[in-house]
């Protein structure tokens, strides 16, 4: 049986000041290899990312968020991977 390679992770993100911050972060994460969908919510202070583990790692996602000037304060992985909503 082939290991499931699609992953969804929800990250708590601090430092966003408006919906514009959320939009810029979403756009940046969407450019990463293996990222299929991104939903970033300023109101909920979180980013939910659906990605392929063969192409990128969760640590790289966190690094990109932090390089953007935000801070990841928590995370929750979901191996089901099919529940990303916009």
TORKOL-4160 file (C-alpha; in steps of 0.2 Angstrom, whole numbers, padded with zeros to 4 digits, m for minus):
86
<pt num="1" X="0000" Y="0000" Z="0000"/>
<pt num="2" X="0007" Y="0017" Z="m0005"/>
<pt num="3" X="0009" Y="0030" Z="0009"/>
<pt num="4" X="m0003" Y="0044" Z="0008"/>
<pt num="5" X="0007" Y="0059" Z="0002"/>
<pt num="6" X="m0006" Y="0073" Z="0003"/>
<pt num="7" X="m0006" Y="0083" Z="0019"/>
<pt num="8" X="m0016" Y="0097" Z="0027"/>
<pt num="9" X="m0008" Y="0107" Z="0041"/>
<pt num="10" X="m0017" Y="0121" Z="0050"/>
<pt num="11" X="m0005" Y="0134" Z="0058"/>
<pt num="12" X="m0009" Y="0147" Z="0071"/>
<pt num="13" X="0000" Y="0163" Z="0064"/>
<pt num="14" X="0003" Y="0179" Z="0074"/>
<pt num="15" X="0008" Y="0196" Z="0067"/>
<pt num="16" X="m0005" Y="0199" Z="0054"/>
<pt num="17" X="m0013" Y="0216" Z="0055"/>
<pt num="18" X="m0026" Y="0215" Z="0042"/>
<pt num="19" X="m0034" Y="0205" Z="0027"/>
<pt num="20" X="m0020" Y="0212" Z="0016"/>
<pt num="21" X="m0007" Y="0203" Z="0027"/>
<pt num="22" X="m0017" Y="0187" Z="0025"/>
<pt num="23" X="m0018" Y="0189" Z="0006"/>
<pt num="24" X="0001" Y="0192" Z="0005"/>
<pt num="25" X="0005" Y="0177" Z="0015"/>
<pt num="26" X="m0007" Y="0166" Z="0005"/>
<pt num="27" X="0001" Y="0172" Z="m0011"/>
<pt num="28" X="0018" Y="0168" Z="m0005"/>
<pt num="29" X="0014" Y="0151" Z="0001"/>
<pt num="30" X="0005" Y="0147" Z="m0015"/>
<pt num="31" X="0021" Y="0149" Z="m0025"/>
<pt num="32" X="0030" Y="0135" Z="m0015"/>
<pt num="33" X="0032" Y="0118" Z="m0024"/>
<pt num="34" X="0019" Y="0105" Z="m0019"/>
<pt num="35" X="0007" Y="0117" Z="m0012"/>
<pt num="36" X="m0010" Y="0114" Z="m0019"/>
<pt num="37" X="m0022" Y="0126" Z="m0009"/>
<pt num="38" X="m0019" Y="0139" Z="0004"/>
<pt num="39" X="m0032" Y="0148" Z="0015"/>
<pt num="40" X="m0026" Y="0161" Z="0027"/>
<pt num="41" X="m0038" Y="0170" Z="0039"/>
<pt num="42" X="m0033" Y="0186" Z="0047"/>
<pt num="43" X="m0049" Y="0185" Z="0058"/>
<pt num="44" X="m0045" Y="0167" Z="0064"/>
<pt num="45" X="m0026" Y="0170" Z="0064"/>
<pt num="46" X="m0022" Y="0154" Z="0055"/>
<pt num="47" X="m0016" Y="0147" Z="0039"/>
<pt num="48" X="m0022" Y="0131" Z="0032"/>
<pt num="49" X="m0011" Y="0123" Z="0019"/>
<pt num="50" X="m0014" Y="0108" Z="0008"/>
<pt num="51" X="0002" Y="0101" Z="0001"/>
<pt num="52" X="0011" Y="0086" Z="m0006"/>
<pt num="53" X="0024" Y="0079" Z="0006"/>
<pt num="54" X="0035" Y="0073" Z="m0008"/>
<pt num="55" X="0038" Y="0091" Z="m0014"/>
<pt num="56" X="0039" Y="0101" Z="0002"/>
<pt num="57" X="0040" Y="0099" Z="0021"/>
<pt num="58" X="0030" Y="0107" Z="0035"/>
<pt num="59" X="0046" Y="0115" Z="0041"/>
<pt num="60" X="0048" Y="0124" Z="0024"/>
<pt num="61" X="0030" Y="0131" Z="0026"/>
<pt num="62" X="0034" Y="0137" Z="0043"/>
<pt num="63" X="0050" Y="0145" Z="0037"/>
<pt num="64" X="0041" Y="0154" Z="0023"/>
<pt num="65" X="0028" Y="0161" Z="0035"/>
<pt num="66" X="0042" Y="0167" Z="0047"/>
<pt num="67" X="0052" Y="0175" Z="0033"/>
<pt num="68" X="0037" Y="0185" Z="0029"/>
<pt num="69" X="0038" Y="0193" Z="0046"/>
<pt num="70" X="0024" Y="0183" Z="0055"/>
<pt num="71" X="0026" Y="0170" Z="0069"/>
<pt num="72" X="0019" Y="0152" Z="0069"/>
<pt num="73" X="0013" Y="0149" Z="0087"/>
<pt num="74" X="0005" Y="0132" Z="0085"/>
<pt num="75" X="0000" Y="0118" Z="0072"/>
<pt num="76" X="m0011" Y="0104" Z="0069"/>
<pt num="77" X="m0008" Y="0091" Z="0055"/>
<pt num="78" X="m0022" Y="0082" Z="0046"/>
<pt num="79" X="m0017" Y="0067" Z="0036"/>
<pt num="80" X="m0034" Y="0066" Z="0028"/>
<pt num="81" X="m0029" Y="0081" Z="0017"/>
<pt num="82" X="m0045" Y="0083" Z="0008"/>
<pt num="83" X="m0054" Y="0096" Z="0020"/>
<pt num="84" X="m0046" Y="0113" Z="0014"/>
<pt num="85" X="m0060" Y="0125" Z="0012"/>
<pt num="86" X="m0058" Y="0143" Z="0005"/>
